[in-house]
Amino acid sequence: MSELTPETVREQIAELAAPLREQFHSVEQSLEAKLAEVAQLRALRTELLGALRVLDPSFRKPKATKNENGGMKSKQVAPATLQEMEAWLREHEEDFPEGFAASPLSRHLGFRWSQATASASLNILHDEGRLRLDHRGTGGGKFYKRVAG
């Protein structure tokens, strides 16, 4: 068995790292090639878009489609949770003279849902006509009030 010296340890580490270095360089080269291809495609797209705007002024670049929620998936709330929360809001209406908003609701001691669930539930109850938007608070928070009935 050979003697362990700092030099032999360094050589062994270098031997172990050699395949990883090769893989790293291969990935780097592939990435650079793909980025160059993307840059060429973007330049070509810009030229084509300019030509199309000159030749066909009615042409508009197609916009990416998004769902109604700005591309974000809305939080789902179980119907049972909505019913429980609506009953809770009815019982605690006097605790919120300014109206119901997700942040103050989530800080109330008797409120057992998260702020995200409160916000999604208030939005759903509003969409269903069970709450009305009363006003927006500082910072844009939505304050709702129950609809009589």
QUIVEN-V970527 format. One line per field, one symbol per residue. psi: psi as a letter, one per 30 degrees, with the letter a starting at -180 (. if undefined). A space follows every 50 residues. Layout:
psi = ???
This chain:
psi = klkjleeeeeeeeeeefeeeeeeeeeeeeeeeeeeeeeeeeeeeeeeeee eeeeeiffkkkkkkklafggfkkkkkkkeeeeeeeeeeeeegeffifflk leeeeffkefkglleeeeeeeeeeeeefgflkjelkakfgkkkllkkk.
